[in-house]
Amino acid sequence: MTKITTKVAEFFSDTHEQLMNFIGGSKETETETEDLSNYTVAQLKNMAKERGLTGYSSLKKADLIDLLNN
């Protein structure tokens, strides 16, 4: 692995699906909401944090999914 690939893999180590999307290119589909529903609330909150979103800490799972999809 190259140095940059290793750093990218480390950055995305908690979210395998995100890593695969990054490597293979993002393929947004109509099932994106369904895909996010497979994550735990903690994982969704981590995604929101990584995206620099605010106001997510008290949201329920469905609201987190809505926030991440918009």
MODELLER restraints for C-alpha pairs under 7 A, 6 or more apart:
rsr = mdl.restraints
at = mdl.atoms
rsr.add(forms.Gaussian(group=physical.xy_distance, feature=features.Distance(at['CA:9:A'], at['CA:19:A']), mean=6.89, stdev=0.5))
rsr.add(forms.Gaussian(group=physical.xy_distance, feature=features.Distance(at['CA:12:A'], at['CA:18:A']), mean=6.69, stdev=0.5))
rsr.add(forms.Gaussian(group=physical.xy_distance, feature=features.Distance(at['CA:12:A'], at['CA:19:A']), mean=5.55, stdev=0.5))
rsr.add(forms.Gaussian(group=physical.xy_distance, feature=features.Distance(at['CA:33:A'], at['CA:65:A']), mean=6.64, stdev=0.5))
rsr.add(forms.Gaussian(group=physical.xy_distance, feature=features.Distance(at['CA:36:A'], at['CA:65:A']), mean=6.36, stdev=0.5))
rsr.add(forms.Gaussian(group=physical.xy_distance, feature=features.Distance(at['CA:41:A'], at['CA:61:A']), mean=5.62, stdev=0.5))
rsr.add(forms.Gaussian(group=physical.xy_distance, feature=features.Distance(at['CA:44:A'], at['CA:64:A']), mean=6.54, stdev=0.5))
rsr.add(forms.Gaussian(group=physical.xy_distance, feature=features.Distance(at['CA:45:A'], at['CA:56:A']), mean=6.68, stdev=0.5))
rsr.add(forms.Gaussian(group=physical.xy_distance, feature=features.Distance(at['CA:45:A'], at['CA:57:A']), mean=6.87, stdev=0.5))
rsr.add(forms.Gaussian(group=physical.xy_distance, feature=features.Distance(at['CA:48:A'], at['CA:68:A']), mean=6.58, stdev=0.5))
rsr.add(forms.Gaussian(group=physical.xy_distance, feature=features.Distance(at['CA:56:A'], at['CA:64:A']), mean=6.70, stdev=0.5))
